[in-house]
C-alpha cells in the first residue's frame, strides 16, 4: 500500500472560513485530535500574522507531538530585500518547528498585478526564501500558489517557479488550485507533467469553489502526488478547502493507499462531529461518509433492499468510518421499515401482523397533521408502545399556567410557569422561572416530577427547533417543534404539532420525559 502523506491546514485555512474563530484552547484540542488521528503534518498557522498563532507555537514547543510534524506557514521574502531581513521569515524560524511551508506566486498575473514586482525578482524571492530556511536545517515545503491558473496561462513560467524552489533545496512542492476553479482532468494532466519532471515529492492543495475539491485531490493523487493538503470538514475561505474525511476514506478504503492507521478509520465520524462542536458550527448532515444522513434511508423500497442486502444502497459498511445506518420513519416507510423498528419491542411480529398495519395507519395520519418522525425516533417509539399496549402512563398533568413578561432591567427569567402533576394518586404543584415560556415550562415540569422520579435530574434539553408548516396562515399557522434531550449518555428527539407554539412544545416535552422514564424498561 503506497503511503499518502496527510497535511492538515485546518488551523490556518480553516480559520479563514466565515463564522470560525478558534481560541488558543480550541487549537490545542484540534492539534491533539489530529496527532492522535495519525495525520503526518499539522500546519498550525502563520506565526508572523497574529499573536494567537505565535502563542500556539510557543505552547506546542513545550508540549511536543507524538506522531505529526508541526509546520509553520508563511510567504516568501518581500520584494527587493534580503531574506535575513524579512520579518515574516524570522517569525517562521522563531516558531521552532522542524518543517516550514513557504508559499510563493506561480501565476505571472499575480506577480505583476498583486506583488507589483518583476517575474525574475519573484523567482529570486522563492529561491532565497527556500535556501534561507534550508540553511537553518528546516524541512521546506514549497506551496506553489495559484499554480494551475498560472500553468494554464503561462506554463513555462509556472514551471520556473517550481524549479527555483527545487534548485534552492525544497524537500517537496505542493501544487495549489487556490481559486478552486480547475477541473479534475486539468488537475490530472498538469500534476502528471510536474511529477514526471521533478524527482521530489509532489503535493496537491485544492479549494472547493467549483465543488470539485475532493475529486480534484483524488485526481492529483492518481497523477502521482503523494502529499494531500486539506482541512477537517472542508472548512476554509469562500466555499472551503478539500475535505480530508472523504479524501482519506476514498483513498484508503477504495483505492488501496495508506493515509492513517487502519484502527483510526473507525474514528472519522466521531472526530468530524467533535471538530464541529469546537468550531461551534452544526455538523453537515449530508457530509459523505461521516454525515448523519450518509447511511440514512427513507424510501420504503430502498429500506427493504438495504435490510436484505446492505450493499444494495450502501457503498461501504458505515462501521468502517464509525458511522451507523439509520432507517427513517415517515409516510414513505414500507412495512419492512416499520417492522424493523417494532421488533425492538416484540420479536414475534411479522409483516402481516395487524399491529404493524395499525402503526403504519397512525403514522400516515399524524404526518398528514404535520408530524415528522424521521427526526423524532423517541416519539415514534412511544407511538409503537401505545399501539402494542406496552405504554404505561406514569403521570397526569392536572393543569399548567404560563406567564410571559418583558422585564425592564433584564432578559433573564422573562417567563414563569406553574404546574400541577398527579402521580399514583399524589399531587405535586410547583413553579419555575425561565428564559421564555418553553424554558419555564420545562423547568417546572421536571421540578414537579423529580419528586417522584429522581432520575430526571440527569435529563436536560439540548436542542429546540420550530418549523412553521403553513406560512400563509400567518400567526395562526400550525407549527412543528422538535426537541432533542440527553441524559449525558444517550440522546433522543421528540416532536409536537399544534397551532399553539406552547402546546406543540409541551407535546414534545412530555414525550421526552415519558421516553426518559420508559426507555429503561422496554427501549
Secondary structure, DSSP 4 states (H G I P E B T S, - for coil): --B-EEEE-TTTTGGGSTT----HHHHHHHHHHHHHHT-SEEE---TTT-HHHHHHHHHHHHH--SSPEEEEEEEPPPTTS-GGG-HHHHHHHHTT-SEEEEEEE--HHHHHHTS-S-HHHHHHHHHHHHHHHHHTT-EEEEEEETHHHHHHHHHHHHHHHHHHHHHTT-SEEEEEETTS---HHHHHHHHHHHHHH-SSEEEEEEB-TTS-HHHHHHHHHHTT--EEEEBGGG--STT-B-BHHHHHHIIIIIS--B-S-GGGGGGHHHHHHHHHHHHT----TT-TTTSTTTTEE-SHHHHHHHHH-GGGT-SS-GGGGT---EE--STT--HHHHHHHHTTT-TT--TT-HHHHHHHHHHHHHHHHT---TT-HHHHHHHHHHHHT------EEEEEEEEE---SS-STT-EEEEEEEEETTEEEEEEEEESSHHHHHHHHHHHHHTTT-GGGGG-EEEEEEEEES-GGGGGG--EEEEEEEE-SS-EEEEEEEESSHHHHHHHHHHHHHHHHHHTTTT-
